């Protein structure tokens, strides 16, 4: 119940909500040095805010991308951040000015995953990117060149840098009929031979231990586990040197018949806390030191595209309703009661709408069925609804 949640010291509560450009927020990055957050939206806009201030509306920054911004990552020194876009390009920005420093061209489809490869702390930071084109690539940001391509993945690739000169990739798999198979976790070893060339060796492959496409990877830097999340409604905790699953976190289902929700992203907060987000609008937090308790589920009004760790006690969510929301365990950072209430109201209203279907006014506003051949979709796999005989 709400009352129990409010008293439970292990329960996250809303801390604050921000609005970016009003369009669905797809990805976030937090820069701890200057306490700033940058978001990427479905409309291709970047927005930024100083989290130490009181402002609630983010400022549009950088350059407008020509398509959805699907990934964003800031460098360890917080001096730069990079974006992945559905227009196949990676853009590098200056964190202080938001000026475009470089554009990296090489992927043949949308860039949907970004991570960093830390070459045993020798100071040479390489970017890792994953794409719908079935490849991962490694980039030297100083020279702007692609230093390695990791080919042969089964469709969309998720990427995650690992310690000791390694990285992990996850693939979405191949559709056969209505079954998806051959989604794989791969562990690679990288040796950098020159600033322009990295040799990459495939060490381990683990196939088909999820029951659906792998959507995201993360790294638990305290226990050295690799995390993967999937459309099958599970997060798997893996040995990061072999990729083998050591434990599975399951979305708590209410009935056997219910399809589990699709997990779109996973993140490690620290202190044994893992957070993942679902396509049907939840953030889910597991506390590994309290495994007998189920996870905390935080409902949102709409699809939660990504989760971003801020500290072991704090994380942020990027939601399809255009809001970025911060959640905390620290009572001094809890939002005022009326703000928490209006968040819960927005969730209830959105859930009521999905259970009752569209209203008469909404149906009247839909494009007429006769216009279907003239109505162009805006993205691959988009479902378009029409009014037929209404």
CORNORTA-V649678 format. One record per residue. N is the residue number from 1. RES is the residue in one small letter. OMEGA is omega in whole degrees, -180 to 180 (* if undefined). NEAR is the number of other C-alpha atoms within 8 Angstrom. Layout:
N_RES_OMEGA_NEAR ; N_RES_OMEGA_NEAR
This chain:
1_x_180_4 ; 2_x_-175_5 ; 3_x_179_6 ; 4_x_-178_7 ; 5_x_-176_8 ; 6_x_-177_9 ; 7_x_-175_7 ; 8_x_-178_7 ; 9_x_178_6 ; 10_x_-179_5 ; 11_x_174_10 ; 12_x_175_8 ; 13_x_178_10 ; 14_x_178_12 ; 15_x_171_11 ; 16_x_179_9 ; 17_x_176_10 ; 18_x_173_10 ; 19_x_179_11 ; 20_x_-179_17 ; 21_x_178_10 ; 22_x_178_8 ; 23_x_179_11 ; 24_x_178_13 ; 25_x_-175_17 ; 26_x_-173_17 ; 27_x_-176_15 ; 28_x_167_16 ; 29_x_-178_11 ; 30_x_178_12 ; 31_x_-171_10 ; 32_x_-177_7 ; 33_x_-177_6 ; 34_x_177_6 ; 35_x_-177_10 ; 36_x_174_13 ; 37_x_175_12 ; 38_x_180_11 ; 39_x_175_14 ; 40_x_-174_18 ; 41_x_179_17 ; 42_x_180_13 ; 43_x_180_10 ; 44_x_-179_12 ; 45_x_170_14 ; 46_x_176_13 ; 47_x_-177_13 ; 48_x_177_13 ; 49_x_172_11 ; 50_x_-173_10 ; 51_x_179_9 ; 52_x_179_6 ; 53_x_-179_5 ; 54_x_-175_5 ; 55_x_179_8 ; 56_x_180_7 ; 57_x_-176_8 ; 58_x_179_12 ; 59_x_175_8 ; 60_x_-177_10 ; 61_x_173_9 ; 62_x_179_9 ; 63_x_177_8 ; 64_x_176_7 ; 65_x_-175_10 ; 66_x_-178_6 ; 67_x_179_10 ; 68_x_169_14 ; 69_x_-170_18 ; 70_x_178_16 ; 71_x_177_15 ; 72_x_-180_16 ; 73_x_176_11 ; 74_x_-177_12 ; 75_x_-176_9 ; 76_x_-180_5 ; 77_x_177_5 ; 78_x_-179_11 ; 79_x_-178_10 ; 80_x_167_11 ; 81_x_-176_13 ; 82_x_178_11 ; 83_x_171_14 ; 84_x_-172_18 ; 85_x_178_16 ; 86_x_176_13 ; 87_x_176_10 ; 88_x_-174_14 ; 89_x_170_14 ; 90_x_179_12 ; 91_x_-179_12 ; 92_x_-177_13 ; 93_x_171_13 ; 94_x_-175_12 ; 95_x_-176_10 ; 96_x_-174_5 ; 97_x_-173_5 ; 98_x_176_9 ; 99_x_178_9 ; 100_x_-179_11 ; 101_x_-175_8 ; 102_x_173_8 ; 103_x_-178_10 ; 104_x_-174_10 ; 105_x_-180_7 ; 106_x_178_7 ; 107_x_-178_11 ; 108_x_176_6 ; 109_x_-177_10 ; 110_x_175_14 ; 111_x_-169_18 ; 112_x_-178_16 ; 113_x_180_14 ; 114_x_175_16 ; 115_x_-179_11 ; 116_x_174_11 ; 117_x_-177_13 ; 118_x_-174_14 ; 119_x_178_12 ; 120_x_173_7 ; 121_x_176_6 ; 122_x_175_6 ; 123_x_180_6 ; 124_x_-176_7 ; 125_x_177_10 ; 126_x_175_12 ; 127_x_173_12 ; 128_x_179_15 ; 129_x_176_15 ; 130_x_-171_16 ; 131_x_171_17 ; 132_x_-175_12 ; 133_x_178_11 ; 134_x_178_14 ; 135_x_163_15 ; 136_x_178_14 ; 137_x_175_12 ; 138_x_-173_12 ; 139_x_170_12 ; 140_x_-176_14 ; 141_x_179_9 ; 142_x_-177_4 ; 143_x_-178_6 ; 144_x_-176_10 ; 145_x_173_9 ; 146_x_-176_11 ; 147_x_177_12 ; 148_x_172_11 ; 149_x_179_9 ; 150_x_-172_8 ; 151_x_166_7 ; 152_x_178_6 ; 153_x_179_9 ; 154_x_180_13 ; 155_x_-169_11 ; 156_x_-176_15 ; 157_x_168_19 ; 158_x_-176_17 ; 159_x_176_17 ; 160_x_175_14 ; 161_x_179_13 ; 162_x_177_12 ; 163_x_174_9 ; 164_x_173_6 ; 165_x_-180_12 ; 166_x_171_12 ; 167_x_179_14 ; 168_x_171_12 ; 169_x_174_13 ; 170_x_-179_16 ; 171_x_-176_17 ; 172_x_180_14 ; 173_x_-175_15 ; 174_x_180_10 ; 175_x_172_8 ; 176_x_-172_7 ; 177_x_177_4 ; 178_x_177_5 ; 179_x_174_6 ; 180_x_178_12 ; 181_x_179_10 ; 182_x_169_9 ; 183_x_-170_17 ; 184_x_167_14 ; 185_x_177_12 ; 186_x_175_13 ; 187_x_-175_16 ; 188_x_173_12 ; 189_x_-176_11 ; 190_x_169_11 ; 191_x_-176_8 ; 192_x_-176_8 ; 193_x_177_8 ; 194_x_178_6 ; 195_x_-175_8 ; 196_x_-176_10 ; 197_x_170_9 ; 198_x_175_12 ; 199_x_-175_9 ; 200_x_-179_10 ; 201_x_177_7 ; 202_x_-178_9 ; 203_x_-172_9 ; 204_x_173_9 ; 205_x_175_11 ; 206_x_-174_10 ; 207_x_165_8 ; 208_x_176_9 ; 209_x_164_6 ; 210_x_176_10 ; 211_x_-180_9 ; 212_x_-178_12 ; 213_x_173_13 ; 214_x_-173_16 ; 215_x_-176_15 ; 216_x_178_13 ; 217_x_173_16 ; 218_x_-178_11 ; 219_x_174_13 ; 220_x_-172_11 ; 221_x_-180_7 ; 222_x_-179_7 ; 223_x_179_5 ; 224_x_177_9 ; 225_x_169_12 ; 226_x_179_13 ; 227_x_174_13 ; 228_x_176_15 ; 229_x_-170_17 ; 230_x_172_17 ; 231_x_-178_14 ; 232_x_178_12 ; 233_x_177_12 ; 234_x_168_13 ; 235_x_179_14 ; 236_x_178_12 ; 237_x_-169_13 ; 238_x_169_14 ; 239_x_-172_12 ; 240_x_176_11 ; 241_x_180_5 ; 242_x_-175_10 ; 243_x_-177_14 ; 244_x_-179_8 ; 245_x_177_10 ; 246_x_-179_8 ; 247_x_-180_7 ; 248_x_175_9 ; 249_x_-173_8 ; 250_x_173_7 ; 251_x_-176_9 ; 252_x_-175_6 ; 253_x_-180_7 ; 254_x_178_5 ; 255_x_-180_5 ; 256_x_-173_5 ; 257_x_-174_4 ; 258_x_172_7 ; 259_x_176_4 ; 260_x_180_8 ; 261_x_178_11 ; 262_x_172_11 ; 263_x_-177_17 ; 264_x_-178_16 ; 265_x_178_14 ; 266_x_179_18 ; 267_x_176_13 ; 268_x_-177_12 ; 269_x_-170_15 ; 270_x_179_11 ; 271_x_175_6 ; 272_x_-179_9 ; 273_x_180_12 ; 274_x_178_13 ; 275_x_177_13 ; 276_x_-178_16 ; 277_x_-172_16 ; 278_x_180_16 ; 279_x_180_13 ; 280_x_167_9 ; 281_x_175_13 ; 282_x_162_13 ; 283_x_-175_15 ; 284_x_-176_12 ; 285_x_174_11 ; 286_x_174_11 ; 287_x_-172_10 ; 288_x_178_8 ; 289_x_179_5 ; 290_x_-169_6 ; 291_x_180_8 ; 292_x_176_4 ; 293_x_175_5 ; 294_x_179_7 ; 295_x_171_10 ; 296_x_179_9 ; 297_x_-179_8 ; 298_x_-178_7 ; 299_x_176_8 ; 300_x_180_11 ; 301_x_-173_12 ; 302_x_179_12 ; 303_x_174_13 ; 304_x_-173_18 ; 305_x_-177_16 ; 306_x_178_15 ; 307_x_-177_18 ; 308_x_178_11 ; 309_x_175_12 ; 310_x_178_10 ; 311_x_176_8 ; 312_x_-179_9 ; 313_x_-171_9 ; 314_x_172_12 ; 315_x_179_13 ; 316_x_178_12 ; 317_x_175_14 ; 318_x_-172_17 ; 319_x_-180_18 ; 320_x_180_13 ; 321_x_176_11 ; 322_x_-178_13 ; 323_x_168_14 ; 324_x_-177_13 ; 325_x_180_13 ; 326_x_180_12 ; 327_x_-175_13 ; 328_x_171_14 ; 329_x_-171_12 ; 330_x_-175_7 ; 331_x_-179_6 ; 332_x_-180_4 ; 333_x_179_7 ; 334_x_175_13 ; 335_x_175_10 ; 336_x_-175_6 ; 337_x_-177_6 ; 338_x_178_6 ; 339_x_177_8 ; 340_x_180_10 ; 341_x_-178_8 ; 342_x_174_8 ; 343_x_179_8 ; 344_x_177_8 ; 345_x_180_8 ; 346_x_178_9 ; 347_x_-178_12 ; 348_x_-179_9 ; 349_x_-179_9 ; 350_x_-179_10 ; 351_x_179_9 ; 352_x_-179_8 ; 353_x_-177_9 ; 354_x_-179_8 ; 355_x_-178_6 ; 356_x_-177_6 ; 357_x_-174_6 ; 358_x_177_8 ; 359_x_179_6 ; 360_x_-180_6 ; 361_x_-179_6 ; 362_x_179_8 ; 363_x_180_10 ; 364_x_-178_8 ; 365_x_-178_6 ; 366_x_175_9 ; 367_x_-179_9 ; 368_x_180_9 ; 369_x_-178_9 ; 370_x_-178_6 ; 371_x_-169_8 ; 372_x_-178_9 ; 373_x_-179_6 ; 374_x_-175_5 ; 375_x_-178_6 ; 376_x_173_5 ; 377_x_-179_7 ; 378_x_179_5 ; 379_x_-179_5 ; 380_x_178_5 ; 381_x_180_4 ; 382_x_175_7 ; 383_x_-179_4 ; 384_x_-179_5 ; 385_x_-179_6 ; 386_x_176_9 ; 387_x_-178_11 ; 388_x_176_7 ; 389_x_-179_4 ; 390_x_*_5
